[in-house]
Amino acid sequence: MLKVLVFILSKLPLRLHYWFSSWLLYPLIYYIVRYRRRIVELNIEHSFPNLSVCQRRTIVKAFYKQLTDMFVEDIYGYSASEEELLARVHFTNPDLVALLARQTGGCLMLLGHVGNWQWLCQIAKRLKPYGVNTTFVYATQHNKSVNNLLLAMRSKSGGTVTPTSRLLRSMLEYDRQSLATAYGMLIDQKPRPEQEHLSYQNIFLHQPTKWQTGSDSLARRFSYGAVYAHIIRPQRGYYVIDFRLITDDPQKERENAITERFATLLEENIHQQPELWLWSHNRWRIKLNR
């Protein structure tokens, strides 16, 4: 039922989706529901202590406008044509990913929750002419309908999708087949409590921050290169993704160096367009006053 509803809505023109975003969803989420408003405000306050209250409020509002835009973009993208989506997502240097994947057998495309990260999946079409397979790593959702919908959206571009629970098995299989593969991986969420002893901590956006280190370990285990997907939005409905080298020789990197470099690049990305990052997740487990 959910797929049918999304399919019907996806047929509407994008300008109408943005009308809903601006005049219905944004006022509803920001002013009425106040979706995670306190968490967003505190996250931005702690991350930009040198900004004025007015400047931080501007970022908060811009974030909610981006959040509702991303929601309608994903619905629109469900049945948008390949040409339409590729026209809206520009990859400046897919050849870097292809080169690393072909040289070492694989490349980790690391990204944060910046902009419409779902549309990174379009890279699969850009890498196919190079003979590079693409797979996107995801965390299985508890709601089966939502999970199936996200899988359909992410695999539409021609890439495959791999749950985190099967990632290592898939990497071993692709490695045995000598199938050059690029792996899209989101890694800026807080580690689960049972994984915190394996995490890496540094100062990120003025705060002590713990990071998942699975990508760091996998890069060194398989000798795969790693890049950071730097995402900006030059105008509404368009994204530019620039891949920035983290390492082309992980065996020479010290432990957690890849994670550290990723954090630095993500912070630079956030400072460029702070409203694009997903401020609504409780990244630092902020305790709210009751």
C-alpha positions as CSV (number, residue, x, y, z in Angstrom):
1,M,0.0,0.0,0.0
2,L,2.8,2.4,0.9
3,K,4.6,1.7,-2.5
4,V,1.3,2.4,-4.4
5,L,0.8,5.7,-2.6
6,V,4.4,6.8,-3.2
7,F,4.2,5.8,-6.8
8,I,1.1,7.9,-7.3
9,L,2.6,10.9,-5.6
10,S,5.8,10.5,-7.5
11,K,4.0,11.3,-10.7
12,L,3.4,14.9,-9.7
13,P,5.7,17.6,-11.2
14,L,8.7,18.4,-9.0
15,R,7.6,22.1,-8.7
16,L,4.3,20.8,-7.1
17,H,6.3,18.7,-4.7
18,Y,8.3,21.8,-3.7
19,W,5.1,23.7,-3.2
20,F,3.9,21.1,-0.7
21,S,7.3,21.2,0.9
22,S,7.3,25.0,1.3
23,W,3.7,25.7,2.2
24,L,2.5,22.5,3.9
25,L,5.3,20.3,5.2
26,Y,7.7,22.9,6.4
27,P,5.1,24.9,8.5
28,L,3.7,21.6,9.8
29,I,7.1,20.1,10.8
30,Y,8.7,23.3,12.1
31,Y,5.9,25.3,13.7
32,I,3.2,22.8,14.6
33,V,4.7,19.3,15.2
34,R,8.1,20.9,16.1
35,Y,9.8,17.7,15.0
36,R,12.9,17.3,17.3
37,R,13.2,21.1,17.4
38,R,15.0,21.1,20.8
39,I,17.6,18.5,19.6
40,V,18.2,20.4,16.4
41,E,18.6,23.8,18.2
42,L,21.0,22.4,20.8
43,N,23.1,20.5,18.2
44,I,23.6,23.7,16.2
45,E,24.2,25.8,19.3
46,H,26.9,23.5,20.5
47,S,28.5,23.1,17.1
48,F,28.6,26.8,16.3
49,P,29.3,28.5,19.6
50,N,30.7,31.6,17.9
51,L,27.5,32.4,16.0
52,S,24.8,34.7,17.2
53,V,21.4,33.5,18.2
54,C,20.0,35.0,15.1
55,Q,22.6,33.2,12.9
56,R,21.9,29.9,14.5
57,R,18.1,30.3,14.1
58,T,18.7,30.9,10.4
59,I,20.5,27.6,10.1
60,V,17.7,25.8,12.0
61,K,15.0,27.1,9.7
62,A,17.1,26.4,6.6
63,F,17.7,22.8,7.9
64,Y,14.0,22.1,8.2
65,K,13.4,23.5,4.7
66,Q,16.1,21.2,3.4
67,L,14.6,18.3,5.3
68,T,11.1,18.6,3.8
69,D,12.6,19.2,0.4
70,M,14.6,16.0,0.7
71,F,11.4,14.1,1.7
72,V,9.5,15.2,-1.5
73,E,12.6,14.8,-3.6
74,D,12.8,11.1,-2.6
75,I,9.1,10.6,-3.4
76,Y,9.5,12.3,-6.8
77,G,12.7,10.3,-7.5
78,Y,10.8,7.0,-7.0
79,S,9.5,7.1,-10.6
80,A,11.6,9.9,-12.2
81,S,13.4,9.0,-15.4
82,E,17.1,8.1,-15.4
83,E,17.8,11.2,-17.5
84,E,16.0,13.5,-15.1
85,L,17.8,12.3,-12.0
86,L,21.2,12.3,-13.7
87,A,20.6,15.9,-14.7
88,R,20.0,16.8,-11.1
89,V,23.0,15.0,-9.6
90,H,26.4,16.0,-11.0
91,F,29.4,13.9,-10.1
92,T,32.6,15.9,-10.8
93,N,35.1,13.0,-10.8
94,P,33.6,9.4,-10.9
95,D,36.8,8.4,-12.6
96,L,38.6,8.6,-9.2
97,V,36.3,6.0,-7.7
98,A,36.6,3.8,-10.8
99,L,40.4,4.0,-10.8
100,L,40.6,3.0,-7.1
101,A,38.1,0.2,-7.5
102,R,39.9,-1.2,-10.6
103,Q,43.3,-0.9,-9.1
104,T,42.6,-2.5,-5.7
105,G,39.4,-4.4,-6.4
106,G,37.2,-2.1,-4.4
107,C,36.6,1.5,-3.2
108,L,34.8,2.7,-0.1
109,M,32.6,5.8,-0.9
110,L,32.2,7.3,2.6
111,L,29.6,10.0,3.2
112,G,27.6,11.7,5.9
113,H,23.9,12.5,6.1
114,V,24.4,15.6,4.0
115,G,22.0,16.9,1.4
116,N,19.9,14.3,-0.3
117,W,22.4,11.4,0.3
118,Q,19.9,9.0,-1.2
119,W,20.7,10.4,-4.7
120,L,24.3,9.3,-4.4
121,C,22.9,6.0,-5.7
122,Q,23.0,7.6,-9.2
123,I,26.7,7.0,-9.2
124,A,26.0,3.4,-10.2
125,K,25.1,4.5,-13.7
126,R,28.3,6.7,-13.9
127,L,30.5,3.8,-12.8
128,K,29.0,1.1,-15.0
129,P,30.9,2.2,-18.2
130,Y,34.1,1.7,-16.2
131,G,33.2,-1.9,-15.5
132,V,32.7,-1.2,-11.8
133,N,29.9,-2.7,-9.7
134,T,28.2,-0.6,-7.1
135,T,26.5,-1.5,-3.8
136,F,25.0,0.6,-1.1
137,V,25.2,-0.5,2.5
138,Y,22.1,0.1,4.6
139,A,20.7,-0.6,8.1
140,T,17.6,-2.7,7.9
141,Q,14.5,-0.7,9.0
142,H,12.1,-2.2,11.6
143,N,9.1,-1.3,9.5
144,K,8.9,-3.8,6.6
145,S,7.0,-1.5,4.3
146,V,9.4,1.4,4.8
147,N,12.4,-1.0,4.4
148,N,11.1,-2.4,1.1
149,L,10.4,1.1,-0.2
150,L,13.9,2.3,0.6
151,L,15.4,-0.7,-1.0
152,A,13.4,0.0,-4.2
153,M,14.6,3.6,-4.2
154,R,18.3,2.7,-3.7
155,S,18.4,-0.1,-6.2
156,K,16.6,1.8,-9.0
157,S,19.9,3.2,-10.3
158,G,21.2,-0.2,-11.2
159,G,23.4,-0.7,-8.1
160,T,22.7,-3.4,-5.5
161,V,21.9,-2.9,-1.8
162,T,23.6,-4.8,1.0
163,P,22.5,-4.9,4.7
164,T,25.2,-4.2,7.2
165,S,24.7,-7.7,8.6
166,R,25.8,-9.2,5.2
167,L,28.4,-6.7,4.2
168,L,31.5,-8.7,5.1
169,R,30.1,-11.8,3.4
170,S,29.3,-9.8,0.2
171,M,32.8,-8.2,0.2
172,L,34.5,-11.6,0.4
173,E,32.3,-12.9,-2.4
174,Y,33.0,-9.9,-4.7
175,D,36.7,-10.3,-3.8
176,R,36.7,-13.9,-4.8
177,Q,35.0,-13.1,-8.1
178,S,37.6,-10.3,-8.7
179,L,34.6,-8.0,-9.2
180,A,35.7,-4.3,-8.9
181,T,33.1,-2.8,-6.6
182,A,32.4,0.6,-5.1
183,Y,30.7,0.6,-1.7
184,G,28.5,3.5,-0.6
185,M,28.6,3.8,3.2
186,L,27.1,6.3,5.7
187,I,29.2,6.4,8.8
188,D,28.4,9.5,10.7
189,Q,26.0,8.0,13.2
190,K,26.9,7.4,16.8
191,P,28.1,3.8,17.4
192,R,25.7,1.4,19.1
193,P,26.4,0.9,22.8
194,E,27.7,-2.7,22.2
195,Q,30.2,-1.3,19.7
196,E,31.5,1.7,21.6
197,H,34.6,-0.2,22.7
198,L,35.5,-0.4,19.0
199,S,34.8,3.3,18.3
200,Y,37.2,6.2,17.7
201,Q,36.8,9.5,19.5
202,N,37.9,13.0,18.5
203,I,36.8,16.6,18.7
204,F,34.2,17.2,16.0
205,L,32.2,20.5,15.7
206,H,33.7,21.5,19.1
207,Q,32.4,18.4,20.8
208,P,33.9,15.0,21.9
209,T,32.5,12.6,19.3
210,K,32.6,8.9,18.8
211,W,32.7,7.3,15.4
212,Q,32.0,3.9,13.9
213,T,35.3,2.4,12.7
214,G,34.0,-0.5,10.6
215,S,34.9,1.3,7.3
216,D,38.4,1.9,8.6
217,S,38.9,-1.8,9.4
218,L,37.4,-3.0,6.1
219,A,39.6,-0.7,4.0
220,R,42.8,-2.0,5.6
221,R,41.6,-5.6,5.6
222,F,40.8,-5.6,1.8
223,S,43.4,-2.9,0.9
224,Y,40.6,-0.9,-0.7
225,G,41.0,2.8,-1.4
226,A,38.6,5.2,0.3
227,V,37.0,8.5,-0.8
228,Y,34.8,11.1,0.9
229,A,31.6,12.1,-1.1
230,H,31.5,15.9,-0.6
231,I,27.9,17.0,-1.3
232,I,26.7,20.6,-1.9
233,R,23.4,22.0,-3.2
234,P,24.1,24.9,-5.6
235,Q,20.3,25.4,-6.1
236,R,17.0,23.8,-5.1
237,G,16.7,20.3,-6.7
238,Y,20.3,20.0,-7.8
239,Y,23.3,18.5,-6.1
240,V,27.0,18.3,-6.9
241,I,29.1,15.4,-5.5
242,D,32.8,15.7,-5.5
243,F,34.8,12.6,-4.4
244,R,37.8,13.6,-2.3
245,L,40.6,11.1,-1.7
246,I,41.1,9.8,1.8
247,T,43.6,7.1,1.0
248,D,44.7,5.0,-2.0
249,D,46.9,2.8,0.2
250,P,45.2,1.9,3.5
251,Q,48.0,-0.5,4.5
252,K,50.2,2.5,5.0
253,E,47.7,4.2,7.2
254,R,47.8,4.1,11.0
255,E,44.7,2.7,12.8
256,N,41.7,5.1,12.7
257,A,43.5,7.5,10.3
258,I,40.8,6.9,7.6
259,T,38.0,7.7,10.2
260,E,39.9,10.8,11.3
261,R,40.3,12.0,7.8
262,F,36.6,11.4,7.1
263,A,35.6,13.4,10.1
264,T,37.8,16.3,8.9
265,L,36.3,16.3,5.5
266,L,32.7,16.0,6.8
267,E,33.2,18.9,9.1
268,E,34.5,21.0,6.1
269,N,31.4,20.0,4.2
270,I,29.1,21.0,7.0
271,H,30.7,24.4,7.4
272,Q,30.2,25.0,3.7
273,Q,26.4,24.5,3.9
274,P,25.5,23.7,7.5
275,E,21.7,23.4,6.7
276,L,22.4,20.3,4.6
277,W,23.5,18.0,7.5
278,L,21.0,15.9,9.4
279,W,20.9,17.8,12.7
280,S,17.8,16.0,13.9
281,H,19.5,12.8,15.0
282,N,20.8,12.9,18.6
283,R,24.4,12.6,17.6
284,W,25.8,13.5,21.0
285,R,22.9,11.9,23.0
286,I,21.9,15.3,24.4
287,K,19.9,15.2,27.6
288,L,16.9,17.5,27.3
289,N,15.6,19.4,30.3
290,R,12.1,18.4,31.2
